[in-house]
Amino acid sequence: MNSYAVGLFVPSDASLVGVRTFFMKQYKDVRTSTALLSVLLDRLFDVIVLIVVIVSALLLFIGNNRLEMLVIPIVMVGLLFLLIILKNDEVFTFLIKIYFRSINLVLRMPILRKWKKFEASEAFQHAPLKRNTICGLMALSFLKYIFIALRFYSIGLVFGITFTFFDAFFAASLVQLAGLINVTPGGLGIIEMGSYGALKVIGASHPEAVVFVVGQRVLVSCIIVALAAMINLLIIARTGFFKKSSLAAGR
């Protein structure tokens, strides 16, 4: 939650890498390579899910029927899981290659430069991901996307914009696609353009789309900040910070 909160003020990918890596090293004492790999795998699985959904969304744009849009992603997901089951080692090796190609770019960030001394071979000291682990990560990534689509649909309901969850499921892929171009603080302007385009594709009017993108920014930002603040307060309370402060005040 801290990474998402910081991501409202800096590019979110930079926040995910910097803040998550910091907390994993601070509280779990993991190696930098392991922490960065976990973040990169998280993003990679998001991209895989997006590719599956965006193919179906393209069918929506060219006017194909809904049955085809449902069958094609189901077939793609089935083939993807089959590939993981049959070619687990090859899949893991591919992910490692993606990791090594990305890490040099990631470690150029000022916040991570001091950790640039680790050896590249360090990542190979970890055992290959098991089939059930990769399948589990993939399933959770699809579940994550479903909740993103549900958030998109719920925000529409809040502002009285009429569209179905089916439309929201595929429209949310455009928002996620825009989010990959994350060069502004919190994706400001980019997420809004993706949301506006998605809403226009599913038939929303210009006033509705404008209300949605503004309302979405305000609601999501407030919820993220509130959750981050609440969680940090709970952590402080759990560590006894308030008790120590009261004892010190009593003295």
Beta strands, then each sheet from edge to edge (+ up, - down):
end
